[in-house]
Amino acid sequence: MQYHPNLNAYSGVEDLSNFTPEQFSAYCKVKLGECGKHIDFIKKNILSILPKPKRLTIAEIGSGNSKLLYRLELENLLTSAIGFELSESRHEFAEKFGIHVNAQKTKNVCASFLDYPPPPLDLVIGVDIVLQLVAPVSQGSEKSALKWMKDSIKPEGFLLLELWSFENIINQLDACNGNLKIWEEYQIDDPWEFCLANITRMKNNDIKWDKTFLKRGSTQKSSFTNILRPYSQKAIKQKLMENGFTRIKFFNYWSQPGDCSEGEYIVLAQ
Ligand SMILES: C[S@@+](CC[C@H](N)C(=O)[O-])C[C@H]1O[C@@H](n2cnc3c(N)ncnc32)[C@H](O)[C@@H]1O
């Protein structure tokens, strides 16, 4: 695969050398806690309509630190899980996280899911805009990703995506002559304190998102660039239908109103 900024955008993220043992354990606790809304959603919209035993074979694409897979395992909702994550630092974090929570059913693979033949799965998860990072990488990436998902899901299985329409960002870009800057502050348990995002629009309408992070209590900085593909609900529905998905539902929140950021939405397809 040719070089694209999205392929190493997350290298160094969750680097274990940035965490003392106490910070690591506190951070894992917070990350597991953040998945309560996903668990509520999966129980309500997927597990409730499956026959017993209600356990799933799952792959998560762009699994990051694998927090969601570990939370699913801790809730006894997994038969087995595989998390695909490109970033070595995040993969290493996920491996240590797995030991920390004594995970036995979750396997982490440090590679693109596209390089692995799809296994038969009950559920493919792509939360936090993963598909929108994968699609811009090359001309065929979007098609390959949708085909991989379709081919790996069993006939009655599910695809669960979290996407961002970028409508709010596109409106702000239009109002700011095509260049938007946003500051963000992270929670106290995060080793990074602030992020400055510089956002512009590319010729093909993908969004270029440059981020600079400032370390807590230090002058250390770290930067990366993401190219993100916006999808309206209409556009993703069309693409999913073209790729063989039929029952496609949209949700504006996971568990309760306001638990998705503005412009984010959830897609559940079969
Ligand atoms: C926005 S993060 C989301 C991480 C995680 N799902 C979460 O919710 O915290 C996207 C992740 O996808 C990973 N990624 C991007 N393309 C990938 C690919 N083709 N295969 C596996 N991982 C990928 C990135 O390295 C990054 O860690």
The ligand as an SDF file (V2000), in Angstrom:
LIG
                    3D

 27 29  0  0  0  0  0  0  0  0999 V2000
  -10.3310    7.2560   15.6210 C   0  0  0  0  0  0  0  0  0  0  0  0
   -9.3930    5.8920   16.1680 S   0  0  0  0  0  0  0  0  0  0  0  0
  -10.6070    4.9070   16.9720 C   0  0  0  0  0  0  0  0  0  0  0  0
  -10.0300    3.8720   17.9200 C   0  0  0  0  0  0  0  0  0  0  0  0
  -11.0640    3.0440   18.6770 C   0  0  0  0  0  0  0  0  0  0  0  0
  -11.9990    2.3960   17.7970 N   0  0  0  0  0  0  0  0  0  0  0  0
  -11.7810    3.8790   19.7030 C   0  0  0  0  0  0  0  0  0  0  0  0
  -13.0080    4.0130   19.6000 O   0  0  0  0  0  0  0  0  0  0  0  0
  -11.1340    4.3810   20.6370 O   0  0  0  0  0  0  0  0  0  0  0  0
   -9.1200    5.0360   14.6660 C   0  0  0  0  0  0  0  0  0  0  0  0
   -8.0960    3.9120   14.7670 C   0  0  0  0  0  0  0  0  0  0  0  0
   -8.1480    3.1340   13.5640 O   0  0  0  0  0  0  0  0  0  0  0  0
   -6.8340    2.6860   13.2670 C   0  0  0  0  0  0  0  0  0  0  0  0
   -6.8300    2.3140   11.8370 N   0  0  0  0  0  0  0  0  0  0  0  0
   -6.9510    3.1270   10.7640 C   0  0  0  0  0  0  0  0  0  0  0  0
   -6.9450    2.3970    9.6280 N   0  0  0  0  0  0  0  0  0  0  0  0
   -6.8410    1.0900    9.9840 C   0  0  0  0  0  0  0  0  0  0  0  0
   -6.7850   -0.1380    9.2780 C   0  0  0  0  0  0  0  0  0  0  0  0
   -6.8370   -0.1710    7.9320 N   0  0  0  0  0  0  0  0  0  0  0  0
   -6.6850   -1.3010    9.9670 N   0  0  0  0  0  0  0  0  0  0  0  0
   -6.6170   -1.2830   11.3340 C   0  0  0  0  0  0  0  0  0  0  0  0
   -6.6330   -0.1380   12.0650 N   0  0  0  0  0  0  0  0  0  0  0  0
   -6.7570    1.0340   11.4080 C   0  0  0  0  0  0  0  0  0  0  0  0
   -5.9760    3.8880   13.6270 C   0  0  0  0  0  0  0  0  0  0  0  0
   -4.6270    3.5320   13.8210 O   0  0  0  0  0  0  0  0  0  0  0  0
   -6.6530    4.3940   14.8990 C   0  0  0  0  0  0  0  0  0  0  0  0
   -6.0910    3.8750   16.0620 O   0  0  0  0  0  0  0  0  0  0  0  0
  1  2  1  0
  2  3  1  0
  2 10  1  0
  3  4  1  0
  4  5  1  0
  5  6  1  0
  5  7  1  0
  7  8  2  0
  7  9  1  0
 10 11  1  0
 11 12  1  0
 11 26  1  0
 12 13  1  0
 13 14  1  0
 13 24  1  0
 14 15  1  0
 14 23  1  0
 15 16  2  0
 16 17  1  0
 17 18  1  0
 17 23  2  0
 18 19  1  0
 18 20  2  0
 20 21  1  0
 21 22  2  0
 22 23  1  0
 24 25  1  0
 24 26  1  0
 26 27  1  0
M  CHG  2   2   1   9  -1
M  END
$$$$
